[in-house]
């Protein structure tokens, strides 16, 4: 393991950002340098977002860790992701759901879609779809988990409805420069529970 990667993972563990064994193992296995542009490979383990293309970024590792821990992904889950980006987060989720699980990730920006799809070629349990994920993907619903890697101006009702009962959705909500990380749990067919987990900064969801 690269020394700078080991340092970052140890730092995130000590800070309580990385906690559960499945998430820790996924971060250990996935090489972030394979999901950044060549000119940023030396900075792959700086805990910062990095540009990819078309004003899009790969999220900083600690943010990916926080969202993944909140999502509480399990082996065998079917996960829907809005915003493939470089594919890094989908790769992390792929390692957690395992061969019996599935990650369906969507991207609406053509150049980013091509970049992410290429980066995820070796992940057999990941399907990359060129699609406006903000509307969900009813064809393959319901989902155990849904994650949105872009700022939603308000809670996305259409995606909530594509969760299984007992399912969880993580999304940064807010139209301003900062968004509130929100965990939504589907308690029953008509009942949801929301909790809030700090302020973050994401690019706005495109649709």
C-alpha positions in Angstrom: 0.0 0.0 0.0 1.3 3.5 -0.9 2.6 5.3 2.2 0.4 8.3 1.6 -2.6 6.1 1.3 -1.8 4.3 4.6 -1.4 7.7 6.3 -4.7 8.9 5.1 -6.6 5.8 6.0 -5.0 5.8 9.5 -6.0 9.5 9.9 -9.6 8.8 8.9 -9.8 5.8 11.3 -8.4 7.9 14.2 -10.8 10.7 13.4 -13.7 8.2 13.5 -14.6 8.8 9.8 -13.7 5.2 8.9 -15.3 2.8 11.3 -16.9 -0.4 10.0 -14.7 -3.3 8.8 -16.5 -3.6 5.5 -15.9 0.1 4.7 -12.3 0.0 5.9 -11.6 -3.0 3.7 -13.1 -1.4 0.7 -11.0 1.8 1.1 -7.9 -0.4 1.5 -8.6 -2.3 -1.7 -9.7 0.5 -4.1 -6.8 2.6 -5.5 -8.0 6.2 -5.8 -5.1 7.0 -8.1 -6.9 4.9 -10.8 -9.9 7.3 -10.7 -8.2 10.7 -11.1 -6.7 12.4 -14.1 -3.0 11.6 -14.7 -1.8 15.0 -13.6 -3.3 14.4 -10.1 -2.1 10.9 -9.4 0.5 12.1 -7.0 -2.2 13.9 -5.0 -4.7 11.0 -5.0 -4.4 10.6 -1.2 -4.7 14.2 -0.3 -8.0 14.6 1.5 -9.4 17.0 -1.0 -11.7 16.9 -4.0 -9.8 16.9 -7.3 -11.0 18.1 -10.7 -11.9 15.5 -13.3 -13.5 17.3 -16.2 -16.4 19.6 -17.2 -16.3 21.4 -13.8 -16.9 18.0 -12.0 -14.8 16.6 -9.2 -13.9 13.4 -7.4 -15.1 13.9 -3.8 -12.5 14.0 -1.0 -11.9 10.6 0.6 -13.3 11.6 4.0 -16.6 12.8 2.4 -16.9 9.5 0.5 -16.2 7.6 3.8 -18.8 9.6 5.8 -21.5 9.0 3.1 -20.6 5.3 2.9 -20.7 4.8 6.6 -24.1 6.6 6.8 -25.5 4.5 3.9 -24.7 1.3 5.9 -24.3 -0.9 2.9 -24.4 -4.6 3.4 -23.1 -7.6 1.4 -25.6 -8.5 -1.3 -27.3 -5.1 -1.4 -28.6 -3.5 -4.6 -27.3 0.1 -4.6 -28.4 3.0 -6.9 -26.0 5.9 -7.3 -26.8 9.2 -8.8 -23.6 10.7 -10.2 -20.9 8.2 -11.3 -18.2 10.9 -11.7 -14.9 9.2 -11.9 -16.3 5.9 -10.6 -14.4 6.0 -7.3 -17.4 5.8 -5.0 -19.0 3.1 -7.1 -15.8 1.0 -6.8 -15.9 1.4 -3.0 -19.6 0.3 -3.0 -18.8 -2.6 -5.3 -16.3 -4.0 -2.8 -18.8 -3.8 0.0 -21.8 -5.4 -1.8 -19.7 -8.2 -3.1 -20.4 -10.6 -5.9 -23.9 -11.2 -4.7 -24.7 -7.5 -4.7 -25.2 -4.9 -7.5 -24.2 -1.3 -7.9 -26.2 0.7 -10.6 -24.6 4.0 -11.1 -25.8 6.8 -13.4 -24.1 9.8 -15.0 -25.7 12.5 -17.2 -22.6 14.3 -18.5 -21.3 12.5 -21.6 -17.6 13.0 -21.0 -17.8 12.1 -17.4 -19.9 9.0 -18.2 -17.2 7.8 -20.6 -14.5 8.4 -18.0 -16.3 6.7 -15.2 -17.3 3.7 -17.3 -13.8 3.1 -18.4 -12.5 3.3 -14.8 -15.1 0.8 -13.7 -14.5 -1.8 -16.4 -13.1 -4.5 -14.0 -15.9 -4.2 -11.5 -18.3 -6.9 -12.7 -21.0 -6.1 -10.2 -21.3 -2.4 -11.4 -23.5 -1.3 -14.2 -22.8 2.2 -15.5 -25.8 3.9 -17.2 -26.0 7.1 -19.2 -29.1 8.5 -17.5 -30.5 11.4 -15.5 -30.4 9.6 -12.2 -32.2 12.4 -10.4 -35.4 10.7 -11.7 -34.2 7.3 -10.4 -34.4 4.2 -12.5 -37.8 2.6 -12.0 -37.0 -0.3 -14.2 -34.6 -1.7 -11.7 -36.2 -0.5 -8.5 -36.7 -1.0 -5.6 -33.2 -0.5 -4.1 -31.7 -1.4 -0.7 -29.7 1.8 -0.8 -29.6 5.0 -2.8 -26.7 7.5 -2.8 -26.7 10.9 -4.5 -23.2 12.4 -5.2 -24.5 15.9 -6.0 -26.4 18.6 -4.3 -30.2 18.3 -4.4 -32.2 21.5 -3.9 -34.7 19.6 -1.9 -35.4 16.0 -0.7 -35.9 13.9 -3.9 -39.4 12.3 -3.5 -39.1 10.2 -6.6 -36.0 8.5 -5.3 -37.4 8.0 -1.8 -40.3 6.1 -3.5 -37.8 3.7 -5.2 -36.4 2.6 -1.8 -37.3 -0.8 -0.3 -39.0 -0.7 3.1 -36.0 -0.7 5.5 -33.8 1.0 2.8 -31.7 4.0 3.2 -30.9 7.1 1.1 -28.0 9.5 1.6 -28.1 12.9 -0.1 -26.6 16.4 0.4 -29.7 18.7 0.4 -29.7 22.4 -0.2 -29.7 25.0 -3.0 -27.0 27.2 -1.4 -23.2 26.9 -1.4 -23.4 24.5 1.6 -25.7 21.4 1.8 -26.9 19.4 4.8 -25.9 15.7 4.5 -29.2 13.9 5.0 -30.0 10.2 5.8 -33.5 9.1 4.8 -34.7 5.7 6.0 -37.9 4.2 4.7 -39.6 2.9 7.8 -42.8 1.6 6.1 -44.6 2.0 2.8 -45.6 5.6 3.7 -43.3 6.6 6.5 -39.8 8.0 6.3 -37.3 9.1 8.9 -34.7 11.8 8.2 -31.6 12.7 10.2 -28.9 15.3 9.5 -25.2 14.9 9.6 -23.3 18.1 9.0 -22.7 20.6 6.2 -20.8 19.8 3.0 -20.2 21.4 -0.4 -21.2 19.5 -3.6 -21.7 20.5 -7.2 -25.3 20.9 -8.0 -27.2 18.0 -9.5 -27.7 18.3 -13.2 -31.0 17.4 -14.8 
